[in-house]
């Protein structure tokens, strides 16, 4: 699968080369939006469903435009309507129930769901979110969706004989949701599977899940897989067989220690490489980001490189996240100019790229 990439190149793109710039998904929520959620959840507050919907709409519109002002080629609303990547979907899937919050790290808690009955597709999950964002956006919109393996792995399974069986059932539901998104006009879907790199022996299960997900999805829909954390050498090159166009991988946080993993076998798909550390509350300079982008050119040629943060940036201060996005876009455009001028020599896919002195 080579992937329908050119549809996301702006008509007024300034350079001949095109490095697709995008975000992974989550973005810092405005403080007033967090306060609105607290009021909505407070039974004693005079803050109802209509006010909460207005807050979500306003926050989504604000962050969508903030992404566009940063110059990103493909945007999203920063997941302003979502609280957590598994919990949000479990609330919308028939068969899940919640029994209280569990501590995951530091002072962070996760309302870990249980599968208490057979899972079924009831209400749509993301279609209204996409339609709203697509209406207010002037640039193409990407839809991140938590994958079935992570939905299964991060839940208590009280019904199915195995986690594998649960994952396959959930994959069929994800397929239904993506079909609905495509019908609504979505052309860029990112499937988030952070659990994959933490349990790499199950990469065949994820592969089967993806086969179910992509069933009857049109060829003009770009499908990405986001995997963060873990040892990529335990899942690469096997994951290249997955039926997706693009792999979105976290590498900046590890100072690109795992980059060589992807040079040992030809990277035959598109490479969405993290060039911003989502865990560091410092804005990387344009020069630093340009050096990171060049590392990606050691793995794939420019026409198959996507430039993005390592992961969602929701835990950063908003002004830091905004600065990172702006510098990332500027760095990508400068690299494109240098590629146009022949100042960066890209030998071939999988070969080393370097800047001419």
N, C-alpha and C positions, 0 to 999 in steps of 0.2 A: 504493500500500500504506500503510494508516494504522497498522497494527501493534497487536498485542494487549498493550497497556501496563497496563491496570488490574489484570490478574492478579497484578502484582507489588506492588500497594498493600497494606500490612499491614492486617489487619482492625481493629487497634486504632490506626490512624494518627490522630494527634492533631488534624490540621487538615483543613479542607475541600479546600484546594488540595494537590496532590501533585507534588513535584519528585522524580523517581526518582533515588536516589543509588546509585552503584555504583563499581566499580574497573575498570581496563582489563585487568589480568591479573597481571603479575609483582609480587612483594613480596619484601622482604629475607628471606633464609633465616637461620634461627637458626645461630649459629656452630657449635654441636654437630652440626648437620645437614651443614654443609660438611665438618667433620672426619670425619663418618661416610662421606661420599663418598670422601675421601682414603684412608681405611682400606680401603674396599671395592675401590678401584683399586690398592691396594698388595698385590702378590702375596705378600709376606712377612708381611702382617698376618693375624691370626686373626680375620677379620671377613668372613663369608660372605654369601650371598644372603639368608638369613633375617634376619640382623641389618640388612642394608641395607633390606629391605622394611619392617622394623619402624621404622626411622628415618624413612622416607618417610611411613608412616602417621601416626607421631607428629607430624611437622612439618605435615602436611596438616591434621590435627585441630586443632593449636594455632593455625594461622593462620586457618583457617575460623572458629574461635570468636573470634579477635581481631577479625576483620572484623565479626562479629555484635555484639560488645561495643561497637564503634565506632558501631553503629547503622545500618550500611549496609542498604539495602532489598534489594539483590541482591549476593551475595558469590561469591567463588571461593576456592580454597585457596592463592592466591598462586603457583601453578605450582611447588609444592614438589617435584614429581616430574620437572620439566623442567630441562634445563641451558641450552638455547638454542632460539630460536624456529624455526630451520630444521633445525639438526642433530638435534634431538629427533625430528622427523617423518621426516627422511631415513633414520634408523636403522630406521624401521618400514615404509618403503616399498620393496618389491622393485624392484631396478634401480639403486639408489643404492650407491655405495661411497665410502670415505674414503681420502685420500692424504696427510693431514697438515694441520697448522694453518697459517693465514695471518693476518698481522697486519692488523687493521682500523682501529684508532685507538689512540693512546697506548700503553698496555701491555696492551691487550685483543686477544685472539686468537680466531679463529673457525675451527672445524674444517669448512672449506667442502667440501661433498660434490660428487661428480661423478655424473652420470647415465651409467652405463656399459652399461645394458641397458634394454629397454622397461620403463616403470614399471607396476607392478601392485599391486593392493590385496591384501595378505596378512593380517597380524594387525591387529586393531583398534588404534586409536591412543589414544583418550581415554575409551573407555567405562568402563573400570574406575576411572579417575581420577574421572569424574563420579559413578559409582555410590557410591564411597566417600564423596566430599564430600557428596553429596545425603543420604546416610544419617546423617552426623554433624551436618548443618546443620539449623537450624530455620527458616532463611530461604531464598528461592529462590536457585538456583545458576546462574551464567552460565558458559558454556564458551567460552573464547577458542581459536581454531584458526587457524594460519597459512594464509593464502590461497594459491591455486595460482600466482598471478602472482609473488609473492615467493619461493615455493619454487623456481620456475623461474629467476627473475632472479638469485637469490643462490646458484646452483649452476653448475657447469661442465656444459655440454651436449655430450656426446660421441656421441649417438645420433640425435636428431631433427633434421630439416632446418632447423628454426627454433625459437627460444625460444617463439614463439607456439604452435606445435604442441605443445611440451612442456607449456605452461601449460594448454592445453585437456585434454590427457590427465590432468594432475594434478587439474583441476577435476572430472572424472568420479570420481576417487578421493575427493576431498573430499566430493562428494555422497554416496558410499557411506558414508563415516564419519558424516556428519550424519544420514543415515537411521538408522544404528545408534544414534546418540546419542538421537534422537527416540524410537526404540523403547524405549530405556532410561529415558525420562521427561524428557529435557532440553527446556526450553521457551524458552531464551534462548541464542542462539549468536552469538558475535562473530567475524567473519572479519577477520584482521589482514593488511593490505596496505600496509606501510610503503614498499615499493618504488614504489607508484603515484605519489606526489607527487615522487619523484626522477626519474621517467621519464614525465612526464605525457602525452606524445604517444601513449602506449599505453592511454589510458583506454578506448578501444573494445574492446581485448583483455580488459581486466578486466571490462567489461560482459558480454561473451560468456561469460567464465569464470563470472560470477555467475549468468547464466541457466542454465548447466549445473548449478551447485551447488544452486539452489533447485528444480530439477525434482522434482515430487511431494513437496515438503516441506509439511506441513500449515499452514493459515493461522494456527493458534494458536501457532505457533512464532515468536518474535521474532528477527529477523535484523538484526544490526548490522554496520557496516563501520568498522573503525578505520584511520585514515590519519594518520600523523604526519610532520612535517618537510615541507619543500618549499614551492612557490608554489601555493597553492590556486586562484589566479585562472586557472591553466592547466588546471584540471580542473573548475571550477565555472562555469556551472550544469549542465554535461553529465552530471555524476555523479548528478544527481537522477533520471535515467532508470534507474538501477540498481534491480534488484528486491530492495531491502532496506527495512527500516522506519526505520532509525536510522543517522546518521553520527556517529562518535566522532572528534573532531578536536582537535589540539593547538593551543592559542592562548595560554595563559598565559605560556609561555616567551618568546613573541614580543611580550609586553605588548599583545596584542590588536591588533597592527598590521594584521592581515588580516581583522579583523571586518567591515569595510565590504564585503569581497568578497561576503559572504553576504547583504548588504542590497540589492545591485544587482538581484537576481532573487529572487522570493519563495521562501523556503525551505519546500518543500512536504512534507518528511519530518520525522521527529523529530531533534532536535539534541542530541547528547551532547557538551557543551562542556567542555573542560578548564578547571578553575578553580583547579588546583594545579600549580605548576611542579615537574615530576618531576626537574629537574636542579639544584635548589637545596636544599641541606641546611639549610633554615630552615623552621620551621613558620609558615605564614601565619596571621595573626590571623583571628578570626571576622569582624570588621568588613571586613577586606580581601577575604575570600572572598565576603562578601555583595555587595560592589561588583562583583566578577567575575561573580557569578550574574546581577546586573541587566543586565550586558552581553549575556548570553544572551537576556534578555527583549526586547532590541532586535531580535532575529532571529525568535524564535518565541514564541507564548504559553506560559504555564506548563504547560499540559497536553501540550506537545510538547517540554519541556526536560528533559534528563537531566543530572545534575551528577556529574562524575567528575574524576579527575586527568588531566593532559595525556596521560600514557602510563604504562607500567609503572614501578613505583618501586623495582625490585630493587636499584639501585645506592645507595640512600640508607641511612643508619643506621636500624635498625629503629625506635628510639624516635622518630625524626623522621617516618618513614612513618606510624606509629601516631598521632602528634599531628596530622598533616595530615588523616588520615581523620576523626578525632574532630571537629576544627574544621570540616571540610567539611560533615559531617552537621548539626552545630549551626547552621551558617550557613544551610543549606537549610531547616531547620525554622523558623528565625526569619523567613526570607523568606516562607515559607508563611503564617505568622501575620500578617505585614504585608499579604500579598495578601488574606487573609480579612478583615482590618480595612479594606480599601480604601485602604491607605496607599501602595500602589504601583499606578500607573495604567498598565495594559497596553492600548494603543489597539487594536492588531490585529497579526496576523502580518506581520512585515516592517517594522512601524512602531516608532518609538522608545518605550521604556518609561522612566519616571522615577519617583523617589520623591517624594511630596508633602512639601513643607516644613511 
